[in-house]
């Protein structure tokens, strides 16, 4: 969550044209042991819920 806050602070002064260049999605692709791709989706309300966050390792 701290990384997200830092990212927002770095980009809070962007203007409309800069944000227009960003591709937005709520889907991510994860490669699990090279066997297959797993797609994870979540709703906008779930975005910052602890149950939807996975720690980095």
N, C-alpha and C positions, 0 to 999 in steps of 0.2 A: 504494500500500500504506500510505503514511503517513496518507492520509485515512481509511482503514478503521480504523487503530489509534486515531486521534483520535475517530472515531465511537464505537468500543467504549468508550473511556475516558469519554465523555460519557454513555453509557447503562448502564454497568456496575452502577449502583445501582438500576436500575428493579426494581420488584416484579412479581409474577406478573400482576396485573391490567393493568399498563401494557404488558407484552409481549403479553398476550392481544389487545390492540387492533391489533397489527401484522399485516399481510397478508404472508405469506412466499411467495416464488416464486424459481425459478432460471431463469426465462425473461425475456428483455428484448426489446423491440421497437426496431428501428433503422430510421429513414427514410433510405434511400440515394438521394439526389438526387431525391426525389419520385417515383421510378418505381414502387416497390413496397415493401412491408414485408418485412424480413428478420428471422427469428426465430433466436436463438442460444440453444442450451441446452448445459449442461455438467454433469458429475456433481459431487457434493459434494467428491470427492477433488481435482477439478481447479480448485476455486474460487480458490485462491491461487497456482496455477502461473503463472509468467511468460508462458507461451505463451497463456494465457487472458485476460491483461490487455492493455488497449489504452490507450496514453497519451492524455491529454486534449490538445486543441489548440484 
